[in-house]
């Protein structure tokens, strides 16, 4: 196999854009769900996807089920030469036109492979801030940086990311899939927990890892028990803090009030069983669980970090609180769980906001248009496809709000 730089062949007329998705992880998480929805929603007559993942998982099965060619190669921080060889061979074999990376290790691999094969590189930053590695790869490989939160955009500018290689494509939610539903007796989650439909239930949905603050949620449940003794709390997800959280539940005497439900498959149905969603992350960009719950008409209590203020309309769709402030989170949850009319009004407003301003369709189309612009400059697109409205060549220096 030759690793010398090669000139990409121009696309044939009407040919689909060949995109290689490089995923730095393959767990059940926000980034992985975002990639899955992207490949599901972008039209197959315009895009063809190949994915390079670090290991086999339920995610790789889902990608293949949606027609994505999946290859496996390890992506540790000390990137092995064999992985770079595999990536370059894959690019040449599949005539890849654009590399789209997710997480720093995948960005590094894409940057190196992109330089060797002369393909453009796009990285989507799913976290609140760029890492040092992301910044170094951007500078060396001239990769385009896409962020999902407005605060992340200004942070990237402050670090010196080239404004011509920076854009803001906020997350969205599938409002046709995630929508309000009537609660009935015998719902799966509540049946497992032994809870009746009218028992107040606050929920945490996400990976049980330090950045998500699940320990804050357990401490919130302690405050909530004092204010609303009938209320229960449930953590939905898995992660490295599982045993530590179980220990906190026992230490605070919350057995029977705080439940660890593990992973859940039917997420739209799950949100319908919650009365309030708690997002207590210490750091965040635009959390998908928060968007999904609001689309289902569930009010939220969320920490004021990253792009969360772009999602939650304070006092209307829920409340924003300080990071780590479990007492204030508990107070807000108690207010919602004790007032059905307040929950209904905030839930209706949350649904309305997601439908009008945070729907997945426009979000996916923005990313698709960006990929086409990066992979096929205007001159190529005129020769290879029917005329399409073009976005400006230079991204806006200041992003639009996620609420517009």
N, C-alpha and C positions, 0 to 999 in steps of 0.2 A: 504494500500500500504506500502511495506517495503522500507525504505531508507537506510538500512544497505548496506555495500559494497558487491557487488556480482561479481563473476568471470565471465567474458564474455565467451560465448561458442565459440569453434573454428568454423570457417565457414565450411559449407559442400562443398564437391568437386564441383567446377564449380559455386558456389553461387556468386551472385553479391555482391559487397562491399556495405554495408548499411551505408550511410552517413547522419548525421543530420546537416543541415545548420541552424545556429542560427544567425538571422539578428537583429541587434540593431535598425534598422529603416526599413520602408517599403515605402518610398517616391519614386518619380522618380528622381534618382540620379545616380552618377557614381558607387558607391558600389553596389547598387541594380541591375544596368545593368550588372555589371561584374558577379554577382552571376547567373543572368538569363542566360547569355551566357555560363557560365561554365556548368550548368545543361543541356543546350541545346546541347552542343557540345561533352561532354564526352559520350562515347558509352554506350547505355542502356544495352548491354550484360555484361558490366563490373561494372556498377554503378547503384545503386538505391538510390534516394534522398527523404528525408523528410525534411520539413522546419518548423522552429518555428519562427514566426513573431510577432511583438508587436501589430499589428492591421491589419484589413482588408484594402485592397487598390487595385488599378489596378495591382500592382505588384503581389499580392497574386493570382489574377485571372490569370495572365500570367503564374505563376508557376504551377498552377493546370492544365492549358491548355497543359503544357508540361509533364504531368504525375507525378508531384511532389505532395506528400501528405503534406498538409499545416495545421498546428495547430496554434492557436493564444494564446499568453500569454504576459502580460505586462512586460516590461523590463526597469523600471525607475532606476535611480542611487541607490536608496534605495530598492534593489531587494526584492520583497515580497516572503514569504515562499511558498505561493501557486504556484508561478512560478517555483521555484526549485522542488517542488513536481511533478508538471506536467512534467517538463523536465525529471526527473528520471523515472517516469512512462512510458513516451514515449520511452525512451532509452531501457527499459526492454521489453516493449510490441513489439517494432519493431526490436528488436535484433540489435540495432545500434552498429556499430563497431568503428566509428570515429565521433567526434564532431568537426565541422568546424565553427568557430565564426568570426563575422564581426562587428566591432565597440566595444569599451571598455565594455559597459554594457553586451553585448552578450558574450564577452570573460570571464567576471566574472562569468556569469551563467554557461558557458561551463566548466570553471575551477572547480567550486564547484560540478557540476553534474558529471564531469569526475572523480573526486576523489572518489565520493560516489559510482559510478558504475564501477570504474576501467576501464574506456575507455580512449584511447589517445585523446588529444585535440590539434587541429591546429587552429591558428588564423592568418588571413590575415590582415595586416596593410595597409589600403588603403590611409592613410594620410602620410605626409612627415616624421612624428616623432611618436614614441611610447608615449602614455600618461603614467603618473605615475601609473594609475590603470592597464594598460597593463603590465607594468614591474612587479608590485606586483603579479599579477595573474601568470605570467610566472614563477616567483621565487617560488611561493607556490605550483602551480599545475604542474610544469615542462611541460608547454605547448610548442609546437613547434611554433615559430614565423616565418611567411613568409612575406617578404616585397616586394613591387612592384617597388621600385626605388633604384638605386645603393647607392645614398646618404643616404637613410634610413637604408641600411645595415650597413654602417660604424657608423651611429649614434647609432644603436642598440648595436653594439660591444662596443662603447664607454660607454654606460650605464651599461654594464656588462651582457648583454644577453649571455647565454651559446652558444659558437660557434657551438657546436654539436646540438643545438636546434634552429638554425637560418639558413634561406635560402633565396635566392633571385630569385623570379619568376616574371619577368617583365610583364606588361600588353601587350596585343596585340589587333589587330583590324581585323575584318572580311573583308579582301580585296576583296572577291567575292561579298559581299553585298554593301560595301562602295567603289565606283569606279567612275571615271570621267564620266560625261554625257554632252550631248549638251544642251545648254539653248535655250528655245523656248518662244515665246510670250504666255502670259496668265498663267505663272507659278503661283502656289497657293500663295506663300509668296508675291511675287512682285505684284500680282493682288490685294491682300488684302491691301498692302501698296500704291497702285496706282503708281507703278514704272515700267518703260519700261525695256526690257531685257538689254539694254546698259547703264543704270544708274549705276554708281559706288556704290557698297554696301559693307560695312564692317559689320561683325557680331560678336556678343558675344553669346556663347551658354553655358549655365550652370545655376546652382541654383543662384538666386538673394540673396546671403547671403554674409556677410562681408569678409570671407576668399577668395571669388572668385573675389573681387574687382570690382563689376559692376559700382560703382561710378567713378572709374578710367576710365572706358570705356566712360561714359557720358562726362567726362572732355576731353577725347581724341577726342570725336566728336566735341567739341567746337574748339579745335586746328585744326581738320581736315576741318571744315567749312571755316576757314580762309585760309587754303592752297588749298583746293579743293572744291569750293562752290557747285558744282553739286553733291557731294557725300552725301549718306545717311548712317545711322547707325541703326542697329536693335539688340535688346536684346531678345533672345529666351530662355525662362525659367520662372519659378516662384519662389517666396521665400519671406522672411520677409522684404526685402528692397524695395519691389515694390513701395509702396507709396512714400518713400523717393526719389527714382529715378525719379518718375514722378514730384516731386517737383523740383529736380535739372534741369530737362528738361525745366520746365517753367521758373525757375530763370535765366537760361542761354539763354532763347529765342530760344530754339532748337525745338519748336513744328514744325512738318512737316519735320524735318530732323532726329530726333531720335525717333524710334518706339519701343514700348514694345509689342512683339507679343505673349507672354504667352507660354504655352507648345505647342509642335509640334509633330505630330505622325510620319510622313514620314521623318526621319532624313537623309537618303541618298539623297533624292530629295532636301531637304532644303540646304544641303551643296553645291549642284550644283547651287543654286541661289546666293551664296556669291562670292565676288571677293577676299576677304581676311578674315581670321579668326583672331580675337584678343583674346588671353588668358592673362588676366591681373591679375591673382591670386596673393595674397600676400603670400600664402603658398600652396603647391601642391605636389603630388607624381608623377603619370603618368596620366594626365587627358585624359579621353576617347574622349572627344570632339575634342581635338587637334589631336589625332591619327585618328579619323574618318574623319576630314576635310582634313588632308594630304593624306589619302587614296583616297579621292575624287578629288585629284589634286588641292586643295586649299592651297595657300601659307599662312604662319602664321607669326604674330608678337606676341611674347610671352615673359612674364617676366622670368628672369633667376632665377627660384626657384625650389627646389626639383629635381625631375627627368626630368624636362622639357629640360635641355640641352642634355639629352640622346635621346630626340625625335627630336628636331629642330636642323638641321645642319646650323649653323649661316652663313648667306651670300649665302646659296645654296637652302634651302627649306623655308627660311624665315629669320627673324631677332630675336635676343634675346636682351632684354632691361632690365633696372633696375626696380625692383618693385616700383610701384607708379609713374613712370616717364611718365605721360600722354603726355608731350610735345614730347618726343622721340618716343613714340608709334604713335602719330599723324603724326610725320614726316615720319616714315617708312610706315605707311598706305598710306599717300599721294604719296610717291614714287611708291608704287605698283599700286594704283588706277589710276595713271597718265601714266603708261607704260604697255600696254597690252603684249608686248613681254617679259618683265621682269616677269610679272605674269605667263605667259605660261611656261617659263623656270623653274621658281621656283616651279610651280605646278607639272610639269612633274618630277622634281627631288624629290619632296615630295612623289608622288605616287610610284616612283621607290624605295625609301628608305623604305616605309612601306611594300611593297611587299617582298622585299629582307630580311628585318631585323626585322620587327615588326608585322608579320602576326599572327593572332589569333591561328591558328592550333598548332604550336609548344608551344605557351604559355599555352594553355589549357592542352596539353599533359604533360608538366612539372608538372603542379599542380596535374593532375591525378596520375602520377607516385609517387609524394610525398605522396599523400593520401594513396595509396596502400602500400607504404613502411612503413608508420607510423602505419597503422591499422593491417597489416599482415607482420610481420617480415619474413625474408627469409625462415626460417624453416617451417612456416605455409604456405607460398605461394607455396612451393614445394609440400606440401601435398594436397592443395586445388585447384590448377589450373594448366593448361599446362605451361611448362617452358616459361619464358619471360625474356628478357634482364633486368638485375638489375642495378640500379644506385648504386654508392658507398654508403655504410652505413653512412659515415660521410660527411656532406655537405662540399663543398669547404670553406676554411677559407676566401678567397677573392673571391667576386662574379665576374662573367664575365660581361662585358659591355653589356648593352641592345642592342648595335649595332652589336653584334657578334652572 
